[in-house]
Amino acid sequence: MSMLSKENTSEIFEDIKRNLTRGVKDRKHTFHTPVFCNVDNENNIESRVVVLRQFDSPNMVLNFHTDFRSPKVFSLQQNNNSLFVFYDHKLKIQLRIKTISTINNQNKVTEEMWDKTKLFSRKCYLTEKAPSSPTNLPEDGIDESLGGKEPTFEESEKGYKNFTVVQNQIKQIDWLYLAASGHRRLKIIIEKKIPSFQWIIP
Ligand SMILES: Cc1cc2nc3c(=O)[nH]c(=O)nc-3n(C[C@H](O)[C@H](O)[C@H](O)COP(=O)(O)O)c2cc1C
């Protein structure tokens, strides 16, 4: 880790952006798999691990992929308030990032990302029943003919209608740095892409 100052707000902000960018590219980085939270239409809190697929640093947008039929898509359409939690043990940094989510399905955004998706990854979108459907058997929901193998391009294309890109516009970042010498905590509010900073007691 660099000898980055943990007292300089703009350096901290730059470091956050660098780590989110690394989280997308480096599959071994802990920021690759944040916890994403939202509320369902009965106000129950829902959290799950997702793969961070893109970080648009100039626009402060975090993206992940999902199946259109999954319950979180419907919930986010009703209430688009969401939250990511990241933690890195080595960096000693927790990020809690409040976002506003937008669902993309069968549009320009999904078209572009689907083209970049590997055949094997497309398999996730080929379950016959919707994700979260009950089933009598312990199964992955994918037709037996595709068991253990990569789908052909034609087979994989059936998944496109389910492929969904969730874009999450960052509103606020709660940065927490744990250090024996004294913890530090910074609230960063992003308005019209401009950050403003407020130190807070950890
Ligand atoms: C390492 C890991 C990565 C995951 N990545 C994703 C993902 O990118 N998108 C996704 O929808 N689910 C992903 N999941 C599965 C979710 O955690 C969750 O089980 C699933 O999406 C169902 O959530 P829901 O019932 O809230 O819709 C991942 C799970 C793990 C363990």
The ligand as a Tripos MOL2 file, in Angstrom:
@<TRIPOS>MOLECULE
LIG
   31    33     1     0     0
SMALL
NO_CHARGES

@<TRIPOS>ATOM
      1 C1        -18.9790  -14.4690   -5.1440 C.3       1 LIG1
      2 C2        -20.4100  -14.2210   -5.5360 C.ar      1 LIG1
      3 C3        -20.6890  -13.3960   -6.5890 C.ar      1 LIG1
      4 C4        -22.0150  -13.1530   -6.9780 C.ar      1 LIG1
      5 N1        -22.2580  -12.2820   -8.0040 N.ar      1 LIG1
      6 C5        -23.5390  -11.9920   -8.3380 C.ar      1 LIG1
      7 C6        -23.8190  -11.0120   -9.3290 C.ar      1 LIG1
      8 O1        -22.9080  -10.3870   -9.9050 O.2       1 LIG1
      9 N2        -25.1070  -10.7700   -9.6360 N.ar      1 LIG1
     10 C7        -26.1370  -11.4280   -9.0010 C.ar      1 LIG1
     11 O2        -27.2830  -11.1650   -9.3300 O.2       1 LIG1
     12 N3        -25.9070  -12.3450   -8.0570 N.ar      1 LIG1
     13 C8        -24.6380  -12.6470   -7.7000 C.ar      1 LIG1
     14 N4        -24.3810  -13.5640   -6.7190 N.ar      1 LIG1
     15 C9        -25.5260  -14.2670   -6.0890 C.3       1 LIG1
     16 C10       -26.1990  -13.3450   -5.0700 C.3       1 LIG1
     17 O3        -25.3730  -13.2370   -3.9270 O.3       1 LIG1
     18 C11       -27.6170  -13.8440   -4.6770 C.3       1 LIG1
     19 O4        -27.5220  -15.1020   -4.0820 O.3       1 LIG1
     20 C12       -28.5670  -13.9090   -5.8590 C.3       1 LIG1
     21 O5        -28.3770  -12.8390   -6.7430 O.3       1 LIG1
     22 C13       -30.0280  -13.9080   -5.4120 C.3       1 LIG1
     23 O6        -30.3060  -12.6890   -4.7630 O.3       1 LIG1
     24 P1        -31.8000  -12.0940   -4.6410 P.3       1 LIG1
     25 O7        -32.6560  -13.2440   -4.1360 O.co2     1 LIG1
     26 O8        -31.6880  -11.0080   -3.6610 O.co2     1 LIG1
     27 O9        -32.2200  -11.6410   -5.9980 O.co2     1 LIG1
     28 C14       -23.0750  -13.7990   -6.3030 C.ar      1 LIG1
     29 C15       -22.7790  -14.6330   -5.2150 C.ar      1 LIG1
     30 C16       -21.4760  -14.8420   -4.8310 C.ar      1 LIG1
     31 C17       -21.2040  -15.7430   -3.6570 C.3       1 LIG1
@<TRIPOS>BOND
     1     1     2 1
     2     2     3 ar
     3     2    30 ar
     4     3     4 ar
     5     4     5 ar
     6     4    28 ar
     7     5     6 ar
     8     6     7 ar
     9     6    13 1
    10     7     8 2
    11     7     9 ar
    12     9    10 ar
    13    10    11 2
    14    10    12 ar
    15    12    13 ar
    16    13    14 ar
    17    14    15 1
    18    14    28 ar
    19    15    16 1
    20    16    17 1
    21    16    18 1
    22    18    19 1
    23    18    20 1
    24    20    21 1
    25    20    22 1
    26    22    23 1
    27    23    24 1
    28    24    25 2
    29    24    26 1
    30    24    27 1
    31    28    29 ar
    32    29    30 ar
    33    30    31 1
@<TRIPOS>SUBSTRUCTURE
     1 LIG1         1 GROUP 0 **** ****
